[in-house]
Amino acid sequence: MTPHEPHAAAGAERGIMVVVVGPSGAGKDTLMNLAARRFSGRDNVHFARRVITRHRNAGGEDHLSVSLEGFAAMEQSGSFAVWWEAHGLRYGIPAEVSVALSRGHVVVANGSRSALHRFQAAFPRLKVINVTARPEVLASRLEARGRETHEDIMARLARGPLTVRGDYDVTELDNSGSLEEAEQKMIAILEGLLAEVPRPQ
């Protein structure tokens, strides 16, 4: 096994690893934050804190910021259950998630469609939540950020499908409407998964 290949965590088959993916503008970070608040205090559901080679004040999710050298050292020492590269950054899911999974808990992680094969190799029970929205909604949200031109945004949306490719257990979550409606969908999905795992001892 090379250093780039994930390995299945011992005992992880008892719990369920949930990977939330979706295109920019779909609102997955917002929905994950809302779900984390809703499940706060629940012993059998955990939201993984990613390690990213991005400045801690860059905005977005709460993450552990490390340098490229620090990330490489962590990867070599086996600190990650899964890691990948995207958009010029490196992302890692801490190996400690295997503890919660071995206890039959649900772990929710912010992932990437391009890295799903690594998650599948590492976690026997994998659930993918693909947060999407209609193209015109995505375009409107991305334009509101003011980071790209309208032409750049339309070109990006035309580059690839919004669906997940591959043999994965995927639930689509359309966040084109109200945030409250999407939040309830996310909560319902996670509650359904919690019903499939043992009660915490």
N, C-alpha and C positions, 0 to 999 in steps of 0.2 A: 504494500500500500504506500503510495507516495504521500508527501506532506499535504498535498492539495485535496486528497480524497477524504470525505467524511467517513466516520465509522459508527455503526449502530451502537447506541448506549445500552449497557447491560440493564435489564429490567425495564427499559423504557417502553416496552410493548403494553404495559398496564395502563399508562396514561395516553392522552391524545395531544399531539403537537398541532396547534392551529397556526397556519401561516396566512397573514393578511397581505394581499397583493393588489395592485391596481395602478392605472396610469396616473400621471400628474393631473391634479385637478379633480380627481374622483372623490377625495375627502377621506382617505383611509386613516390618516393620522388623527384627524378630528374624531372619527368614529371610535378609534382605539382609545383615545383619551377619555371619551364619554363612557365607554364600556369599562375602562379601568376604574373610573370613579364609581360606577354602578356596582361593580363587584368588589369594591374595597372592603376588606375585612373577611372575605370568604377564604377559608383555608384551602380550598381545593381548586382555585383558579389563580393563575399567576401571569403577569405580563412581563416578558423578558425585556431587559434593558440592553440595547445593542452597544457594541463597541465600534466606533467609527473613526476613521482618520480625517476628522473634520473638527474645526474649532468648536469648543463647547458653547460659544456665544453666537454660532451661525444661525440660530433659530431652528424652528421645527421641533422634533421630538427631544425628550430628555435622553441623552446618551452619554456614554463614557468616551471622552475624547482622548485619543492617543496619537503619537507620531507614527510615521511609516515604520521606523525602526522598532518602536514599542509594539506595534501590531505584529510585525514579523517575529519578534521574540515570543509574544503570547501564542502565536500560531505554532511555532516550533515546540513550545512547551506543552501543547495539548490543551490550551485554555479555551478553545472553541469547539462547540459541537458541530457548527457549520460556519464557514466564512466564504465570502465572494467579493468580486470587484464589480463596480458599476459607476459610471459617470466620473471616472477618475478617482474614486474613493474606494476604500476597503471597509467591509462590514462584517461583524462577527457576532454570533449568538453564543453566549457563555456556556461552557460545558456543564455548569451547575444546574442547568434546566433538567438534566437527566435525573437529578435527585427527586424533583417534584413529579416527573413522569413515572419514576419507579414506584412512587406511592399511589399511583393511579389518579393523578391530578390532571387538569387541563392547563396547558401552557400556551399563551398567545404571543406570537412574535411578528414583528414587522418584517416582511420579506420582499423578495423580488421574483417576478415570473421567470427570469433567466437563471435563477438559482434553485428552482424547485427540484431539479434532479438531485441536487446535493441534500436537500431536506429529506427527500424520499429515501435516499441511501442511508441517512443517519437515524431516521425515526420510523419504526415499524407502523405506527398508527398516525397517519398524517391527514389533516383536513385543511383544505385550501378555501379561503373566503376571498373571492375576487370582487373587489369594490369597483363598480363602473358607473358611468353616467352617459347620457346621450351625447354624441359628438358636439352638438351645438352648446350643450351645457358645459362640457369640458372646455371648449374654446372660450366661452364667456368668462369662466373662472380664471383661466390662464391669462387672458387679456387683462383682467382686473389686477393681476399681480404686477403687471407692467414690466416684466423681465424680457419679453420677447415681442416681436412684431406680429401682426395678424398673419402675415404670410408665413413666418417661421412656425407659428402655432398650427396652422392648417397643414403645413408640410409634415410636421411631426405627427399629427393625428392620422395622416394618410399613410404613414410608413408601416403601420402594423395593426393587426386586429386587437380588439379590446378583450377578447376571450383568452382563456388559458389553453395552451396546446400541450398535449401529452396525456398519459394515462394516470390522472389524479382524481381524488375524491373532491370535487369542486362544487361549492355553492355560490351562485351569482347573487350579488347584492347591489341592486340598482339604487344609486344615490342621486337620481335626477330631480327628485322632489324635495320635500321638506326634510330638514336635518332630523327632526323628531321622529319622522316615519322611518328613516334609515337607522336611527339609533335603536328603535324598537325591533327592527329586523335583526340587527347585530346581536342584541340581547337574546332574542328568541333562538338564534342559531347556537349561541354559546350555552344557553340553558339546556337545549336539546342534547348537546355533547356532554354536558355535566351529568345528565341522566343516564348516559351510557357507561360511566366510570364508577368504581366503587366509592362509597361514602368514606371520607377521611376517618382514619382510626384514632 
